Amino acid sequence: MAQIKSFTFTCEFKEPREMAKLMSSDNNKGWKRLNFPVTDGSSVQFLDLFGMPFTTFKTYVKDGEKSSKEVTVKWEDRFNPSIVDQVVSYCKYVLDLGERQEFITEYDFLVALHDAVLNGKVQGQKLYVRGQIVFQKYNGQVQRRFKPQFISYAKGDNLSFDGEISFVFDSESLDMESGKEKSQVYVDGYVLDYDKDAKKKVFMKETFVLDYSHINELTDADDIDTARRQLKLISSLLKVKKGYHEFGFVVKFLNGSTEQKLTLEDLSDFERDMVDAGITTLEQIQKDRGMRSEYRNEVRLIRPLLSRYSTGVVERDDLTEDDFIVKVADPLADLFSNVEINDDEMPF
């Protein structure tokens, strides 16, 4: 079964303090890289584009109604309409900001997006972004990079960082204990991508988070019971005795500060009496305690991806340990390691 690693962002461009840092390049080698910061109002992610000119490059074109074939294209022919029209949709890059532009190289797509920024076409606009997630090793850690293929203006007001990911897991993946204080379950999943050291596709570790803190905010007994049964059912899907298994989820990406919310259960009896009497409020007590926001870089499991896993969890008897990058024993060891860019490279 093909691995699913897609994202769909409804977001806004977050203008960097230094616009010059948006694009990096090497004039001698010809490559360009665009780290395009976007926000959903509370988190920040980076769209990552990289490209360089080649004498020729390979792509896929239509070959009948339902098939395709690989072809070699000369660099100077990459804008030829007769060639562009034949390239299959999943090999195209589309920028639709008032005028639809189609490209068949990542290089031309990032140049056009950079021009759109310089011409003020993205500032103050809500953007709809669709693309694929690439997982790769860097300095011994696995990072995720968001590679857009389609960008347009968005409709509606809601902003979100959503995605769909399938992953492999085993008997050691589910951790119900380490995150109890935060009302979270951790899942060590393994996503398939190319590893340049191994020179092949391997499964790389990504920690997913099943957050159930919302249960603490519920007051209706039936709602609490329903939420707990949902948590138990999802957890049971990821609890296996042996072997490798595969499943997929709709996910949400967090990369920023999240507000710590106080509940009545967190109060002393005296504080609770003061709230009940109307002398103070939960919000005021939280302010008095100086509770600050907490930084989190997480991939949260939202709901099962039933459109692709309608029959449930899939057994992967075809996999062996040779298919995996060496596993990390501590499930929390690199929960927050997937930072898209280091502090020295931060453009704002």
Disulfide bonds with the S-S distance in Angstrom:
none
